[in-house]
Amino acid sequence: MRRRRMLERSQRARETRDRMGGGDFNPAGMIRIAGFGAAIVVAVAVYIGFHRGGETIYDGRWGVMERLIRPIIFGANALELLALVFAGLIAWRVWKKMQS
């Protein structure tokens, strides 16, 4: 009798949690999304590298990107700072998701 009550309580709690908002924390899904994002970044970099064969990246319309690689503060450029900001936001989001 005791085991049955415990199972019923856990079942009710699971149903309530599902109704209230969302699924469980799924780290495998986040890893897949991160891998997909990295693949997109690599594909874009390879495309730009092959598309601009012998010329430098700063000659054409990609010249605007030169501003992103100039050192801003303590030798870090804007791309590195943006990567740190995005990594911090993702880590904060994961931490908040694990807390709830």
Helices and strands as residue ranges (DSSP letters): H 2-21, H 27-51, G 61-65, H 66-69, E 71-73, E 76-77, H 78-99
